[in-house]
């Protein structure tokens, strides 16, 4: 028993263990979304914002590929536009913001957890964030979830540090909070409030029982000033951008609270999904909580009073955001991701708390080592399953087709456009800024302004009949959406 326990502790303490886990996490983050494509999870909408910025000069308000108003603020689009200027690769520019945010989040979490609760706790927290079913999937998706999670964590970690050290809030701290809050507002809007304010309110209401003098509240002006920046952006959109109020304010924001606009999910929706997608760490957290509960036979109120203020904040932060997000009718699993990093830090706090107990340390070491090994196998199996299925289903067919069309057009000097609207990613694969209607394509073809067209098979008979001298080149691609195949072809002059 002693030998097994010593081996478990040794595994968690080895520096080589950290580097093995870090290497595995890097591989999973880089490969889980292969083959890369933009045909799901609204990736094309997010990618199109930066593409429109660079090609059309629309730096503050953008559109979707179908010419609706883009519903997200422009910060991540700006980052992608800058990255494109550096790399000259749209694939890199679209996916690097999430990947770099993921790397920064892993580093910040590991450093915070190790400083507060020891190296073993830091390793477990790092592993929990990197080896689950959410993080590898979001690491290279063209979305705003990972950057938002990074900013939310930095904000919550600042509060944690203040509570942990007992230091008062300074003017510099408040300015940094304002900068981070403004960044969060320009990434995804006031949703940052849902992940932080409930926890702050809960901590402030209970902090006297924990006998802490440091407040989680930094003061009102950083919150108000950052919201004012967002409201100024929204107000200008309402005033100057046709359709902004209806599509962004009413449908995207207010519609989240209306069960008739977006798909409504039950109140408990996020709880089972977190248990599953955050496994085995969710199971380890529950087991550690039960172990700590049984080790001291105390009433709940007394247990809460004995909690360290920093751990009390982590509980308030994690559960506050989870509960408020659960109250919003419109739900999707990826939207709850900013809850995962504070849960990882809370797990580190649990490890650090029980690790000091000589009688509990052997059991905790065994459980943590088992969870780490299981997570490596579980996350790797999930990633392999996603990648293999992706290539078997040829999910990258349209992306490859678009690349072939661009290469052919460049080689032959073709003027080409895209007809259609269903697959928004096709516009980006073809590097075009808008879809043509069949009528526009007919008019431009007859005027001699086009040499080739990309179109869906649905439009093929009509175009072959209406456009003189056009032929099917034989170059095509098919993808399957909701079990329905959709075929796209390249039409050219003979």
C-alpha positions in Angstrom: 0.0 0.0 0.0 2.8 2.4 0.9 4.7 1.6 -2.3 1.6 2.2 -4.4 0.9 5.4 -2.6 4.5 6.5 -3.0 4.4 5.7 -6.7 1.2 7.8 -7.1 2.7 10.8 -5.4 5.9 10.4 -7.3 4.1 10.4 -10.7 2.4 13.7 -9.8 5.6 15.3 -8.6 7.8 14.3 -11.5 8.7 17.2 -13.9 8.6 14.7 -16.8 4.9 14.1 -16.0 4.1 17.7 -16.6 6.0 17.7 -20.0 4.3 14.5 -21.1 0.9 16.0 -20.3 1.8 19.4 -21.9 3.0 17.6 -25.1 -0.2 15.6 -25.3 -2.4 18.7 -24.7 -0.5 20.6 -27.4 -1.1 17.7 -29.9 -4.8 17.4 -29.0 -5.3 21.2 -29.2 -3.7 21.3 -32.7 -5.4 18.2 -34.2 -8.8 17.7 -32.7 -10.6 19.8 -35.3 -8.9 18.3 -38.3 -9.8 18.4 -41.2 -10.2 22.2 -40.7 -13.4 23.6 -42.2 -15.9 26.3 -41.4 -19.1 24.5 -42.0 -20.3 24.1 -38.4 -20.6 26.0 -35.1 -21.1 29.3 -36.9 -17.4 29.4 -37.7 -18.0 30.9 -41.1 -19.8 33.9 -39.5 -16.9 34.6 -37.2 -14.3 34.1 -39.9 -16.1 36.4 -42.3 -15.8 39.4 -39.9 -12.0 39.7 -40.3 -12.2 38.8 -44.0 -14.7 41.7 -44.5 -12.5 44.0 -42.5 -9.5 43.4 -44.7 -11.3 43.3 -48.0 -14.1 45.8 -47.5 -12.7 48.1 -44.8 -15.7 47.5 -42.4 -13.7 47.7 -39.1 -16.5 48.3 -36.6 -19.6 46.6 -38.0 -19.5 43.5 -40.2 -21.9 41.1 -41.9 -22.3 37.4 -42.1 -21.6 35.6 -45.4 -25.4 35.9 -46.1 -25.2 39.7 -45.6 -27.0 39.7 -42.2 -25.5 41.9 -39.5 -22.6 40.2 -37.5 -23.8 39.9 -33.9 -20.4 39.9 -32.1 -18.3 42.9 -31.2 -15.2 43.3 -33.4 -12.2 42.6 -31.1 -11.4 39.1 -32.3 -12.0 40.1 -35.9 -9.4 42.9 -35.4 -6.9 40.3 -34.0 -7.5 38.0 -36.9 -7.0 40.9 -39.4 -3.7 41.8 -37.7 -2.6 38.1 -37.8 -3.5 37.9 -41.5 -1.3 41.0 -42.1 1.6 39.1 -40.4 1.1 35.6 -41.7 -0.7 36.2 -45.0 -2.7 33.0 -44.2 -6.4 33.2 -43.5 -6.4 29.7 -41.9 -3.8 30.8 -39.4 -5.4 34.2 -38.9 -8.8 32.6 -38.1 -7.6 29.9 -35.8 -4.7 31.4 -34.0 -6.8 33.7 -31.7 -8.4 30.7 -30.1 -5.2 28.6 -30.0 -3.1 31.5 -28.5 -5.8 32.2 -26.0 -5.9 28.5 -25.0 -2.1 28.5 -24.5 -2.2 31.7 -22.4 -5.1 30.3 -20.4 -3.2 27.0 -19.6 -0.1 29.0 -18.6 -2.1 31.4 -16.4 -4.0 28.6 -14.7 -1.0 26.5 -14.0 1.0 29.4 -12.6 -1.9 30.6 -10.4 -2.7 27.1 -9.1 1.0 26.2 -8.4 1.6 29.5 -6.6 -1.5 29.1 -4.5 -1.7 25.4 -3.8 1.6 23.7 -4.8 3.1 21.9 -7.8 0.9 18.8 -7.6 -2.3 20.9 -7.5 -0.9 23.0 -10.4 -0.3 19.8 -12.5 -3.8 18.6 -11.8 -5.4 22.0 -12.7 -3.3 22.2 -15.9 -4.3 18.6 -16.8 -8.0 19.3 -16.0 -8.1 22.3 -18.3 -6.2 20.6 -21.1 -7.6 17.0 -21.0 -11.4 17.2 -21.2 -13.9 17.1 -24.0 -14.4 20.9 -24.3 -11.0 22.5 -24.4 -9.4 20.5 -27.3 -12.5 21.1 -29.4 -12.6 24.9 -28.8 -8.8 25.4 -29.1 -8.9 25.9 -32.9 -12.5 26.6 -33.6 -13.1 29.9 -35.3 -15.1 31.2 -32.4 -14.9 33.6 -29.4 -15.4 31.1 -26.6 -11.7 30.5 -25.8 -10.7 34.2 -25.8 -13.7 35.1 -23.6 -12.7 32.3 -21.2 -9.2 33.7 -21.0 -10.3 37.2 -20.1 -12.9 35.9 -17.6 -10.3 33.8 -15.9 -7.8 36.7 -15.7 -10.5 38.9 -14.1 -11.5 36.2 -11.6 -7.9 35.3 -10.8 -7.2 39.0 -10.0 -10.0 38.9 -7.5 -8.7 35.5 -6.1 -5.2 37.0 -5.7 -6.6 40.0 -3.8 -8.5 37.7 -1.5 -5.6 35.2 -1.1 -3.0 37.9 -0.2 -5.3 40.2 1.7 -4.2 43.2 -0.3 -6.4 46.2 -0.9 -7.5 47.3 -4.4 -5.4 50.0 -5.9 -6.0 52.5 -8.7 -3.7 50.4 -10.9 -5.7 47.3 -10.1 -9.0 49.0 -11.0 -7.5 50.3 -14.3 -6.4 46.7 -15.2 -9.9 45.5 -14.3 -11.3 48.1 -16.7 -9.0 47.0 -19.5 -9.9 43.4 -19.1 -13.6 44.1 -18.7 -13.5 46.2 -21.9 -11.8 43.5 -23.7 -14.4 41.0 -22.6 -17.2 43.4 -23.7 -15.6 43.7 -27.2 -15.2 40.0 -27.5 -18.8 38.9 -26.6 -20.6 41.7 -24.9 -22.1 41.9 -21.4 -22.2 38.1 -21.0 -19.0 38.6 -18.9 -21.3 39.9 -16.1 -23.1 36.6 -15.9 -19.8 34.8 -15.2 -18.5 37.1 -12.6 -21.1 39.4 -10.9 -23.2 36.6 -9.4 -20.1 35.2 -7.7 -19.0 38.6 -6.4 -22.5 39.3 -5.0 -22.6 35.8 -3.3 -19.1 36.3 -1.9 -19.9 39.8 -0.5 -23.0 38.5 1.2 -21.1 35.7 2.9 -17.6 37.1 3.4 -18.2 38.3 7.0 -18.8 34.7 8.0 -15.4 33.8 6.5 -13.8 36.7 8.5 -12.1 38.3 5.5 -11.7 42.0 5.2 -10.8 42.1 1.5 -13.7 42.6 -0.9 -14.2 40.9 -4.2 -15.6 44.2 -5.5 -13.0 46.4 -7.0 -15.3 49.4 -7.2 -18.0 50.4 -9.6 -16.2 52.5 -12.2 -14.4 49.7 -14.1 -17.7 47.9 -14.6 -19.6 51.0 -15.6 -16.9 52.4 -17.9 -16.4 49.1 -19.7 -20.2 48.8 -20.2 -20.2 52.4 -21.5 -17.7 51.4 -24.2 -19.9 48.5 -25.3 -23.1 50.6 -25.2 -21.4 53.3 -27.3 -20.5 50.6 -30.0 -24.1 49.3 -29.8 -25.7 52.8 -29.9 -23.7 53.7 -33.0 -24.7 50.5 -34.6 -28.4 51.2 -33.9 -28.0 54.7 -35.3 -25.9 54.0 -38.4 -26.3 50.3 -39.4 -29.6 49.3 -41.0 -30.9 46.1 -39.3 -28.6 46.3 -36.3 -31.3 46.9 -33.8 -33.5 44.0 -35.1 -30.8 41.5 -35.7 -28.4 42.2 -32.8 -30.3 43.9 -30.0 -33.7 42.1 -30.4 -32.8 38.7 -31.9 -29.3 38.0 -30.6 -29.4 39.6 -27.2 -33.0 40.0 -26.0 -33.9 36.8 -27.9 -31.7 34.7 -25.5 -34.3 35.3 -22.8 -37.2 34.5 -25.0 -38.0 30.8 -25.5 -39.7 31.5 -28.9 -36.6 33.0 -30.6 -33.7 30.7 -29.8 -33.9 27.0 -29.0 -34.8 26.7 -25.3 -33.2 24.1 -23.1 -34.3 22.9 -19.6 -32.8 24.5 -16.4 -30.6 21.5 -15.7 -29.1 21.3 -19.2 -25.6 22.4 -18.2 -25.2 20.2 -15.2 -25.1 16.7 -16.9 -23.1 18.1 -19.8 -20.4 19.4 -17.4 -20.3 16.1 -15.5 -19.7 14.3 -18.8 -17.5 16.7 -20.8 -15.4 17.7 -17.7 -14.9 14.0 -16.7 -13.0 12.6 -15.0 -12.2 15.8 -13.2 -15.9 16.5 -12.3 -16.0 13.0 -10.6 -12.7 13.8 -8.8 -14.1 17.1 -7.5 -17.2 15.4 -6.2 -15.1 12.6 -4.6 -12.8 15.1 -2.9 -15.7 17.1 -1.6 -17.2 14.0 -0.1 -13.9 13.0 1.4 -13.5 16.4 3.0 -17.1 16.3 4.2 -16.7 12.9 5.9 -13.3 13.8 7.5 -14.9 16.6 9.6 -18.4 16.0 11.0 -19.6 19.6 11.0 -22.8 21.4 10.1 -22.8 23.2 6.7 -22.7 26.7 8.2 -19.7 25.8 10.3 -18.0 24.2 7.3 -18.5 27.4 5.2 -17.1 29.5 8.0 -14.0 27.3 8.1 -13.3 27.6 4.4 -10.5 29.8 3.4 -11.7 33.1 1.8 -10.0 32.2 -1.4 -11.7 28.9 -1.7 -15.0 30.5 -0.8 -14.5 32.9 -3.7 -13.7 30.0 -6.1 -17.0 28.3 -5.1 -19.0 31.5 -5.5 -17.3 32.3 -8.8 -17.9 28.8 -10.3 -21.4 28.1 -9.1 -22.6 31.7 -9.5 -21.8 31.7 -13.2 -23.2 28.2 -13.7 -26.5 29.0 -12.0 -27.1 32.3 -13.9 -26.2 30.8 -17.3 -28.6 27.9 -16.5 -31.4 30.5 -15.9 -31.0 31.8 -19.5 -33.4 29.8 -21.7 -31.1 29.7 -24.8 -28.3 27.2 -24.0 -25.5 25.6 -25.9 -22.6 23.5 -24.3 -19.8 25.7 -25.5 -21.3 28.8 -23.9 -20.6 27.5 -20.4 -16.9 27.0 -21.1 -15.7 30.1 -19.1 -16.9 28.1 -16.0 -14.3 25.4 -16.7 -11.1 27.3 -15.7 -12.4 28.4 -12.3 -13.5 24.8 -11.7 -9.9 23.7 -12.5 -8.6 26.3 -10.0 -11.2 25.1 -7.4 -10.0 21.5 -8.0 -6.4 22.7 -7.3 -7.7 24.3 -4.1 -9.3 21.0 -3.1 -6.1 19.1 -3.8 -4.0 21.6 -1.9 -6.4 21.5 1.1 -6.4 17.7 1.6 -2.8 17.2 0.5 -1.7 18.8 3.8 -3.5 16.0 5.7 -1.1 13.1 6.1 -4.0 10.6 6.5 -5.8 11.8 3.4 -2.8 12.3 1.1 -2.4 8.7 0.0 -6.0 8.4 -1.1 -5.9 11.8 -2.9 -2.7 10.9 -4.6 -4.1 7.6 -5.9 -7.3 9.2 -7.1 -5.5 12.1 -8.8 -3.0 9.8 -10.6 -5.9 7.6 -11.7 -7.9 10.6 -13.0 -4.8 11.9 -14.9 -4.2 8.5 -16.6 -7.9 8.1 -17.4 -8.1 11.7 -18.8 -5.1 11.1 -21.1 -6.8 8.0 -22.6 -10.3 9.5 -22.6 -9.3 12.8 -24.3 -7.0 11.1 -26.7 -9.7 8.6 -27.7 -12.2 11.4 -28.2 -9.8 13.4 -30.4 -8.9 10.4 -32.4 -12.6 9.5 -32.9 -13.4 13.1 -34.1 -10.4 13.2 -36.5 -11.0 9.7 -38.0 -14.8 10.4 -38.4 -14.0 13.8 -39.9 -11.8 12.3 -42.6 -14.1 9.4 -43.2 -17.0 11.7 -43.8 -14.7 14.0 -45.8 -15.8 17.1 -43.8 -13.0 19.1 -45.4 -14.4 18.5 -48.9 -15.6 22.0 -49.5 -12.5 23.6 -48.1 -10.3 21.5 -50.4 -12.7 22.3 -53.3 -12.4 26.0 -52.6 -8.6 25.8 -52.6 -8.6 23.9 -55.9 -10.9 26.5 -57.4 -8.6 29.4 -56.3 -5.5 27.6 -57.6 -7.2 26.9 -61.0 -8.5 30.5 -61.3 -5.1 31.9 -60.4 -3.4 29.7 -63.0 -5.8 30.5 -65.8 -6.6 34.1 -64.9 -10.3 33.4 -64.4 -12.8 35.9 -63.1 -15.1 33.8 -60.9 -17.9 34.2 -58.3 -20.1 32.0 -56.1 -23.8 31.3 -56.5 -25.7 30.1 -53.5 -26.3 30.8 -49.8 -26.6 27.5 -47.9 -22.9 26.8 -47.1 -21.5 30.0 -45.7 -18.0 28.6 -45.5 -17.9 28.2 -49.3 -17.7 31.9 -49.8 -14.6 32.0 -47.6 -13.0 29.0 -49.2 -13.4 30.8 -52.5 -12.2 34.1 -51.0 -15.2 36.1 -52.2 -17.0 38.7 -50.2 -20.6 38.0 -51.3 -22.8 35.4 -52.9 -24.3 36.2 -56.3 -27.9 35.4 -57.1 -28.7 33.3 -60.1 -30.0 36.4 -61.8 -26.9 38.4 -61.1 -24.7 35.5 -62.4 -26.7 35.4 -65.6 -26.4 39.1 -66.1 -22.6 39.2 -65.5 -22.0 36.1 -67.6 -23.8 37.5 -70.5 -21.9 40.7 -70.2 -18.6 38.8 -70.4 -17.6 39.8 -66.9 -17.2 36.1 -65.6 -15.1 33.2 -66.7 -16.3 30.6 -64.1 -18.9 30.0 -61.4 -19.1 28.0 -58.3 -22.6 26.8 -57.6 -24.7 24.1 -56.0 -26.1 21.2 -57.9 -29.6 22.6 -57.3 -28.8 25.6 -59.5 -27.0 23.6 -62.1 -29.8 22.8 -64.6 -31.0 26.4 -64.6 -27.5 27.9 -65.1 -26.6 25.4 -67.9 -29.8 26.4 -69.7 -29.6 30.2 -69.1 -25.8 30.8 -69.6 -24.6 30.3 -73.1 -21.3 28.6 -73.6 -21.0 27.4 -69.9 -20.0 23.8 -69.2 -19.5 21.6 -66.1 -15.7 21.4 -65.5 -16.1 18.1 -63.7 -14.5 19.6 -60.6 -16.9 19.2 -57.6 -17.3 18.4 -53.9 -20.1 16.9 -51.8 -20.6 17.4 -48.0 -23.4 15.9 -45.8 -25.4 18.2 -43.5 -28.1 16.5 -41.3 -27.8 13.4 -43.4 -28.5 15.3 -46.6 -25.8 15.4 -49.2 -25.1 18.7 -50.9 -23.0 18.9 -54.1 -21.2 21.9 -55.4 -19.6 22.2 -58.9 -17.3 24.5 -60.9 -18.8 25.8 -64.2 -16.5 27.3 -66.8 -16.2 28.3 -70.4 -15.2 25.4 -72.7 
